[in-house]
């Protein structure tokens, strides 16, 4: 029996990448996984799609596309799951953010992506506050262990799993 036995997870972007890896790990740990993806051959993980470009020349369409596909999806999926989490007596929301939310990347222009993932991080903090009375925790990261009972005291965290890159000047 795994650490997530008896839990239910909805994971977006399960066709490939991080979403697929997360679904497989959750299932191996005993979770009943419900997954979705817009394209089973997609290279985007966690229902993410982005269009980056230099700040001064990024088109409005590219900005809106990235916000829609990285922030809006996280918001609306979580909003739809909220009544079910409340009815179950609580649960854990795990959103995938990015180091781009807290640090600029001089080697690659990522303003739309960084803004969207910054929104995901901020949204998770607000979910932490809104969910607390219902025993719903919210975190941002890319690791399944934060949904286990072993992490019951982890709430409102924005953990960067990036090999220490976010801690180093670049």
C-alpha positions in Angstrom: 0.0 0.0 0.0 1.5 3.4 -1.1 1.7 6.7 0.7 -1.2 8.0 -1.3 -3.5 5.0 -0.9 -7.2 5.9 -0.8 -6.6 9.4 -2.3 -8.1 10.7 -5.5 -6.1 13.0 -7.9 -7.1 15.0 -10.9 -3.9 15.7 -12.9 -3.9 17.8 -16.0 -1.4 17.4 -18.8 -1.1 13.7 -18.4 -0.2 13.1 -22.1 3.5 13.8 -21.6 6.1 15.5 -19.4 5.6 16.4 -15.8 1.8 15.7 -15.9 2.4 12.1 -17.1 5.2 11.5 -14.7 3.1 12.8 -11.8 0.1 10.6 -12.8 2.3 7.5 -12.9 3.9 8.3 -9.5 0.5 9.0 -7.9 -0.9 5.8 -9.3 2.1 3.8 -8.1 1.6 5.3 -4.6 -2.1 4.0 -4.6 -4.0 7.1 -5.8 -7.0 6.8 -8.0 -5.9 9.1 -10.8 -8.1 11.0 -13.2 -6.1 12.7 -15.9 -6.6 14.8 -19.0 -4.7 16.3 -21.8 -5.6 18.2 -24.9 -3.2 16.1 -27.0 -1.9 12.8 -25.9 1.3 13.5 -28.0 1.8 16.9 -26.6 5.2 17.9 -25.2 3.6 20.2 -22.7 3.3 19.0 -19.1 0.6 19.9 -16.7 -1.7 21.3 -19.4 0.8 24.1 -19.9 1.4 25.8 -23.2 3.4 29.0 -23.6 4.6 31.6 -26.0 7.6 33.6 -24.9 9.4 36.5 -26.5 11.3 39.6 -25.6 9.4 42.0 -23.3 9.2 44.9 -25.7 8.0 42.8 -28.7 5.8 40.1 -27.2 2.4 40.2 -29.0 -0.8 40.5 -27.0 -2.0 37.3 -28.5 1.1 35.4 -27.2 0.6 37.0 -23.7 -3.1 36.0 -23.6 -2.3 32.5 -24.9 0.2 31.9 -22.2 -1.9 33.3 -19.3 -4.9 31.2 -20.6 -2.8 28.0 -20.8 -0.8 28.3 -17.6 -2.8 30.3 -15.2 -6.5 30.1 -16.2 -6.3 26.3 -16.5 -5.0 25.9 -13.0 -7.6 28.3 -11.7 -10.6 26.8 -13.3 -9.6 23.2 -12.6 -9.1 24.0 -9.0 -12.3 26.0 -8.8 -14.2 23.0 -10.3 -12.6 20.6 -7.8 -13.2 22.8 -4.8 -16.8 21.6 -4.0 -15.6 18.0 -4.2 -12.7 18.6 -1.8 -15.1 20.4 0.6 -17.6 17.5 0.4 -14.7 15.0 1.1 -13.7 16.9 4.2 -10.5 18.4 2.8 -7.6 17.5 0.6 -4.6 18.9 -1.1 -4.2 21.1 -4.1 -0.8 20.9 -5.8 -0.1 23.4 -8.5 3.1 23.4 -10.7 4.8 26.8 -10.6 8.3 27.7 -11.9 11.5 29.4 -10.9 10.5 31.9 -13.6 7.9 33.2 -11.2 10.6 34.5 -8.8 13.6 35.0 -11.0 14.2 36.5 -14.4 16.1 34.5 -17.0 18.6 36.6 -18.9 19.4 33.7 -21.3 15.7 33.3 -22.4 12.9 35.9 -22.4 10.1 34.5 -20.3 7.9 37.4 -19.3 4.5 35.8 -20.1 5.6 32.4 -18.6 7.0 34.1 -15.4 3.9 36.2 -15.0 1.6 33.2 -15.4 3.5 31.0 -13.0 3.8 33.9 -10.5 0.0 34.0 -10.7 -0.2 30.3 -10.0 2.0 30.8 -6.9 -0.1 33.7 -5.7 -3.3 31.8 -6.4 -2.0 28.9 -4.3 -1.3 31.2 -1.4 -4.9 32.5 -1.6 -6.2 29.0 -1.9 -4.2 28.1 1.3 -6.2 30.8 3.2 -9.5 30.1 1.6 -9.2 26.3 2.0 -8.0 26.3 5.6 -11.5 26.2 7.1 -12.3 23.2 4.9 -9.0 21.3 5.6 -7.8 22.0 2.1 -4.1 22.6 1.7 -2.5 24.3 -1.3 1.1 24.2 -2.5 3.1 24.8 -5.6 5.8 22.3 -6.6 6.3 19.3 -8.8 6.4 16.4 -6.3 3.7 14.0 -5.3 4.8 13.7 -1.6 3.1 17.0 -0.8 -0.3 15.3 -1.2 0.5 12.5 1.3 -0.5 12.6 5.0 3.2 12.8 5.8 3.1 16.4 4.5 0.0 17.4 6.5 1.8 20.4 8.0 3.1 21.7 4.7 0.6 24.4 3.6 1.2 27.6 1.6 4.6 26.5 0.5 6.2 27.5 -2.8 9.0 25.0 -3.0 11.4 25.3 -6.0 12.6 21.9 -7.0 15.3 23.2 -9.3 18.6 21.8 -8.0 19.3 25.0 -6.1 19.2 27.3 -9.2 16.7 29.7 -7.5 19.1 30.1 -4.6 22.0 31.1 -6.7 22.7 34.4 -8.5 23.0 33.7 -12.1 
